[in-house]
């Protein structure tokens, strides 16, 4: 009997892991060594515990596993599971860059230029919060939202 138990233990080696208390940010991600892992959006603002090994990151909330990601060591990069996003964010995330550009061009040629070249947004004095819109597609969406504030009232 003891031999069977011993053989079962040998097949799964010990995996070293660390634990860290994390706060879920407004963008429903928790930071682990500079990398951002998504958790369900309902946990925004809450504290959770992350268990991370060399291969995985698992996030627990009230002793229940709420998220699991393959460990990434890329600093400043996000690992996002679509199910963790609110429905409205999921709809925007599915937009391709080409769809966003076409949408901008349908509003007007200048808006199309801003959407096609989001790095040039500063030339148009459109404020972009530094961490709230991290991807290129999201930066394009900021340009659309900002047009309400900065567009010519005669053309709006």
TIMITI-910526 format. One line per field, with one value per residue: residue number from 0; x, y, z of N, C-alpha, C in turn. Coordinates in steps of 0.05 Angstrom, whole numbers, padded with zeros to 5 digits. Layout:
REM residues N
i <- (NUM/...)
n.xx <- (X/...)
n.yy <- (Y/...)
n.zz <- (Z/...)
ca.xx <- (X/...)
ca.yy <- (Y/...)
ca.zz <- (Z/...)
c.xx <- (X/...)
c.yy <- (Y/...)
c.zz <- (Z/...)
REM end
This chain:
REM residues 156
i <- (0/1/2/3/4/5/6/7/8/9/10/11/12/13/14/15/16/17/18/19/20/21/22/23/24/25/26/27/28/29/30/31/32/33/34/35/36/37/38/39/40/41/42/43/44/45/46/47/48/49/50/51/52/53/54/55/56/57/58/59/60/61/62/63/64/65/66/67/68/69/70/71/72/73/74/75/76/77/78/79/80/81/82/83/84/85/86/87/88/89/90/91/92/93/94/95/96/97/98/99/100/101/102/103/104/105/106/107/108/109/110/111/112/113/114/115/116/117/118/119/120/121/122/123/124/125/126/127/128/129/130/131/132/133/134/135/136/137/138/139/140/141/142/143/144/145/146/147/148/149/150/151/152/153/154/155)
n.xx <- (00016/00037/00077/00049/00026/00073/00094/00055/00063/00113/00104/00084/00120/00144/00125/00151/00122/00101/00065/00023/-00010/-00057/-00085/-00143/-00143/-00175/-00180/-00191/-00147/-00093/-00029/00030/00094/00105/00075/00009/-00048/-00113/-00174/-00241/-00285/-00320/-00292/-00263/-00226/-00224/-00186/-00144/-00113/-00054/-00024/00036/00076/00134/00109/00054/00000/-00046/-00105/-00138/-00200/-00229/-00216/-00229/-00215/-00209/-00185/-00138/-00075/-00026/00041/00073/00131/00136/00143/00096/00058/-00006/-00045/-00104/-00167/-00224/-00274/-00269/-00278/-00324/-00386/-00391/-00338/-00318/-00343/-00318/-00266/-00266/-00265/-00231/-00169/-00177/-00233/-00241/-00214/-00245/-00293/-00277/-00266/-00317/-00340/-00311/-00260/-00215/-00220/-00214/-00159/-00136/-00151/-00126/-00073/-00055/-00011/00000/-00036/-00025/-00013/-00061/-00080/-00109/-00125/-00097/-00105/-00051/-00047/-00097/-00114/-00087/-00077/-00068/-00117/-00152/-00133/-00148/-00203/-00207/-00197/-00244/-00282/-00264/-00274/-00322/-00313/-00275/-00286/-00307/-00361/-00397/-00394/-00411)
n.yy <- (-00024/00027/00033/00043/00094/00124/00120/00149/00200/00212/00222/00273/00327/00372/00440/00502/00561/00629/00674/00731/00789/00824/00881/00891/00927/00985/00970/00916/00882/00849/00862/00826/00820/00862/00846/00842/00809/00787/00790/00771/00825/00842/00844/00890/00938/00907/00868/00812/00747/00725/00668/00649/00613/00587/00574/00586/00632/00641/00668/00683/00696/00708/00656/00626/00603/00648/00662/00641/00639/00628/00637/00697/00734/00783/00850/00902/00884/00857/00801/00778/00751/00741/00730/00756/00808/00865/00865/00909/00924/00878/00879/00923/00906/00867/00894/00904/00936/00956/00961/01001/01044/01051/01066/01115/01144/01147/01185/01230/01259/01280/01256/01204/01205/01214/01167/01129/01139/01135/01148/01200/01229/01267/01312/01333/01353/01320/01294/01235/01188/01161/01105/01084/01069/01023/00993/00996/00996/01012/01064/01088/01087/01125/01171/01176/01183/01230/01267/01290/01328/01361/01373/01414/01456/01470/01430/01386)
n.zz <- (00000/00017/-00022/-00070/-00060/-00055/-00107/-00135/-00115/-00136/-00190/-00195/-00188/-00137/-00141/-00139/-00114/-00108/-00066/-00069/-00047/-00085/-00117/-00154/-00211/-00244/-00296/-00294/-00285/-00253/-00225/-00234/-00221/-00259/-00303/-00329/-00309/-00326/-00288/-00267/-00284/-00245/-00198/-00194/-00158/-00112/-00065/-00078/-00079/-00109/-00135/-00160/-00203/-00238/-00285/-00284/-00267/-00217/-00193/-00134/-00101/-00041/-00025/-00070/-00134/-00186/-00233/-00282/-00312/-00363/-00344/-00358/-00373/-00394/-00386/-00372/-00407/-00424/-00405/-00425/-00413/-00450/-00426/-00378/-00386/-00386/-00421/-00457/-00465/-00488/-00537/-00562/-00563/-00601/-00648/-00708/-00729/-00781/-00784/-00746/-00770/-00817/-00792/-00770/-00817/-00837/-00805/-00816/-00859/-00830/-00779/-00795/-00808/-00757/-00731/-00762/-00753/-00694/-00662/-00673/-00645/-00606/-00635/-00647/-00600/-00565/-00505/-00478/-00431/-00394/-00377/-00382/-00432/-00465/-00511/-00583/-00612/-00572/-00563/-00610/-00602/-00561/-00589/-00618/-00578/-00557/-00597/-00590/-00552/-00576/-00628/-00684/-00669/-00709/-00746/-00719)
ca.xx <- (00000/00055/00092/00031/00024/00099/00096/00036/00075/00136/00095/00078/00141/00138/00128/00154/00105/00100/00039/00024/-00036/-00058/-00110/-00153/-00144/-00199/-00181/-00195/-00122/-00076/-00001/00048/00121/00104/00057/-00018/-00066/-00141/-00192/-00268/-00289/-00335/-00273/-00249/-00224/-00221/-00160/-00144/-00087/-00043/-00004/00049/00100/00148/00092/00026/-00010/-00073/-00115/-00160/-00215/-00244/-00208/-00239/-00199/-00225/-00170/-00114/-00061/00001/00058/00088/00150/00137/00135/00079/00041/-00030/-00058/-00133/-00187/-00248/-00296/-00265/-00286/-00352/-00396/-00385/-00309/-00314/-00352/-00298/-00241/-00269/-00262/-00205/-00159/-00189/-00260/-00240/-00207/-00269/-00312/-00267/-00270/-00346/-00346/-00300/-00232/-00195/-00223/-00201/-00130/-00129/-00155/-00106/-00047/-00060/00013/00000/-00058/-00016/-00013/-00088/-00086/-00130/-00112/-00100/-00095/-00027/-00050/-00124/-00119/-00060/-00072/-00072/-00145/-00165/-00125/-00166/-00230/-00205/-00199/-00272/-00296/-00254/-00283/-00345/-00303/-00256/-00294/-00319/-00390/-00412/-00394/-00420)
ca.yy <- (00000/00050/00036/00055/00122/00135/00123/00170/00225/00216/00231/00302/00339/00397/00464/00525/00583/00651/00686/00760/00802/00842/00897/00891/00955/00993/00956/00888/00867/00850/00863/00806/00825/00879/00836/00846/00786/00795/00776/00780/00853/00847/00846/00915/00951/00888/00854/00784/00734/00712/00647/00648/00595/00593/00568/00594/00652/00635/00689/00674/00716/00694/00627/00613/00609/00664/00667/00625/00647/00619/00658/00713/00752/00808/00872/00922/00871/00846/00775/00783/00730/00756/00727/00773/00836/00872/00861/00932/00923/00856/00887/00941/00890/00851/00911/00903/00963/00965/00970/01027/01064/01056/01081/01143/01157/01152/01209/01252/01253/01286/01235/01180/01208/01210/01139/01113/01145/01142/01159/01228/01242/01291/01335/01344/01362/01303/01281/01206/01180/01144/01077/01074/01058/01012/00981/01014/00998/01029/01092/01098/01093/01150/01193/01179/01194/01258/01284/01304/01351/01378/01377/01440/01454/01473/01405/01364)
ca.zz <- (00000/00018/-00047/-00089/-00053/-00061/-00136/-00143/-00108/-00154/-00216/-00195/-00172/-00123/-00157/-00122/-00121/-00089/-00062/-00067/-00047/-00107/-00119/-00181/-00221/-00258/-00322/-00286/-00286/-00229/-00233/-00223/-00232/-00282/-00324/-00320/-00314/-00322/-00270/-00274/-00280/-00220/-00176/-00195/-00133/-00090/-00061/-00083/-00075/-00133/-00132/-00185/-00205/-00263/-00309/-00283/-00248/-00209/-00175/-00116/-00087/-00020/-00026/-00094/-00158/-00205/-00257/-00286/-00336/-00367/-00335/-00378/-00360/-00410/-00369/-00384/-00426/-00412/-00412/-00420/-00421/-00459/-00407/-00355/-00394/-00388/-00449/-00474/-00472/-00506/-00564/-00573/-00566/-00625/-00672/-00720/-00735/-00806/-00778/-00732/-00790/-00833/-00776/-00769/-00843/-00841/-00790/-00832/-00867/-00808/-00759/-00806/-00805/-00729/-00724/-00777/-00742/-00666/-00650/-00678/-00631/-00591/-00653/-00647/-00573/-00553/-00483/-00476/-00405/-00400/-00373/-00385/-00459/-00470/-00537/-00606/-00618/-00552/-00568/-00631/-00591/-00546/-00608/-00625/-00555/-00553/-00618/-00580/-00537/-00590/-00656/-00690/-00663/-00734/-00761/-00702)
c.xx <- (00017/00070/00074/00029/00050/00102/00078/00049/00098/00127/00088/00099/00131/00143/00129/00136/00106/00071/00042/-00005/-00036/-00085/-00118/-00157/-00170/-00202/-00182/-00170/-00107/-00047/00015/00075/00121/00087/00029/-00036/-00095/-00154/-00220/-00273/-00304/-00317/-00257/-00250/-00220/-00192/-00164/-00116/-00079/-00022/00009/00074/00114/00131/00064/00022/-00039/-00081/-00139/-00173/-00233/-00240/-00218/-00223/-00217/-00211/-00145/-00101/-00035/00019/00073/00107/00154/00126/00118/00059/00017/-00037/-00087/-00149/-00213/-00271/-00293/-00274/-00316/-00361/-00389/-00356/-00304/-00322/-00331/-00272/-00242/-00266/-00234/-00195/-00173/-00218/-00260/-00233/-00231/-00290/-00303/-00271/-00299/-00354/-00335/-00271/-00212/-00197/-00210/-00171/-00121/-00131/-00133/-00078/-00049/-00035/00014/-00023/-00050/-00016/-00040/-00098/-00109/-00116/-00118/-00089/-00073/-00032/-00078/-00130/-00092/-00056/-00078/-00101/-00160/-00157/-00142/-00193/-00229/-00208/-00228/-00287/-00289/-00265/-00307/-00336/-00287/-00264/-00306/-00349/-00407/-00414/-00405/-00449)
c.yy <- (00025/00054/00049/00085/00136/00140/00145/00197/00232/00228/00261/00316/00365/00421/00488/00547/00604/00661/00716/00770/00823/00858/00897/00919/00960/00979/00925/00871/00870/00847/00842/00810/00841/00870/00837/00823/00794/00778/00785/00810/00860/00851/00872/00929/00933/00878/00824/00773/00721/00692/00644/00630/00603/00590/00580/00617/00645/00656/00678/00698/00701/00664/00612/00622/00624/00668/00650/00633/00632/00642/00671/00731/00778/00831/00892/00911/00859/00819/00778/00760/00745/00753/00745/00802/00840/00869/00884/00932/00901/00863/00905/00925/00874/00867/00909/00932/00974/00975/00997/01050/01071/01072/01111/01157/01163/01178/01234/01246/01259/01265/01210/01181/01203/01180/01121/01117/01153/01153/01189/01243/01267/01316/01348/01353/01346/01288/01251/01198/01159/01114/01066/01062/01048/01001/01002/01017/01015/01058/01104/01104/01118/01173/01197/01192/01224/01277/01300/01330/01371/01384/01405/01438/01456/01447/01382/01359)
c.zz <- (00000/-00008/-00068/-00084/-00060/-00091/-00147/-00138/-00127/-00180/-00218/-00176/-00159/-00141/-00138/-00132/-00100/-00088/-00059/-00066/-00069/-00106/-00149/-00190/-00237/-00285/-00318/-00291/-00260/-00238/-00219/-00237/-00258/-00305/-00312/-00329/-00308/-00301/-00276/-00266/-00255/-00196/-00176/-00167/-00109/-00088/-00066/-00077/-00101/-00124/-00159/-00183/-00231/-00288/-00308/-00263/-00242/-00189/-00160/-00103/-00067/-00022/-00050/-00118/-00178/-00232/-00258/-00313/-00339/-00359/-00358/-00363/-00376/-00392/-00385/-00404/-00411/-00423/-00405/-00430/-00427/-00439/-00383/-00361/-00391/-00417/-00467/-00482/-00492/-00534/-00577/-00579/-00592/-00651/-00682/-00725/-00761/-00801/-00764/-00752/-00808/-00818/-00774/-00795/-00849/-00826/-00805/-00838/-00845/-00786/-00769/-00804/-00776/-00721/-00738/-00765/-00712/-00652/-00653/-00664/-00617/-00609/-00654/-00620/-00561/-00530/-00482/-00449/-00409/-00396/-00378/-00412/-00469/-00498/-00559/-00612/-00597/-00555/-00590/-00620/-00574/-00565/-00615/-00602/-00552/-00574/-00609/-00565/-00554/-00619/-00659/-00686/-00689/-00749/-00744/-00705)
REM end
